[in-house]
Amino acid sequence: MFGLEPSGKLQLPLGSHVWYHSFVKKQTVQPRKKRGPAPTGKGTPIQVRAQPDMLGALDAWIARQDDRPSRPEAIRRLLEQALEEKGRAFLED
C-alpha cells in the first residue's frame, strides 16, 4: 500500500499531503522575553543596601506621611529635602 518508490521517495496516498500541512503548525521565531520590570521613568537607577534599623526608621517615616509613598519614593523625597537643606547651608556660609 505505502512504500518507497524506486527513487527512494515515500509514496503517500493522494490528498494526504494537504491533510498533513493543514494540521502541522509552521515553526515561528518567537521574540525573546524582556527581563525585569518595565522602566518607570528616565534617570540612573541606583541600588542602596540598608540595615534593618534604617529600614525601620524609613518605614516609620512613610507611615507618618498622608499619601504613604513607596520606599523608593520616600528615599527620593528624603534625599531631596536633605540636598535642599545642605544647599541653603552652603549659601549661608
HELIX and SHEET records of a PDB file:
HELIX    1   1 SER A   16  PHE A   23  1                                   8    
HELIX    2   2 PRO A   52  ARG A   64  1                                  13    
HELIX    3   3 ARG A   71  GLU A   92  1                                  22    
SHEET    1   A 2 GLY A   3  LEU A   4  0                                        
SHEET    2   A 2 LEU A  10  GLN A  11 -1                                        
END                                                                             
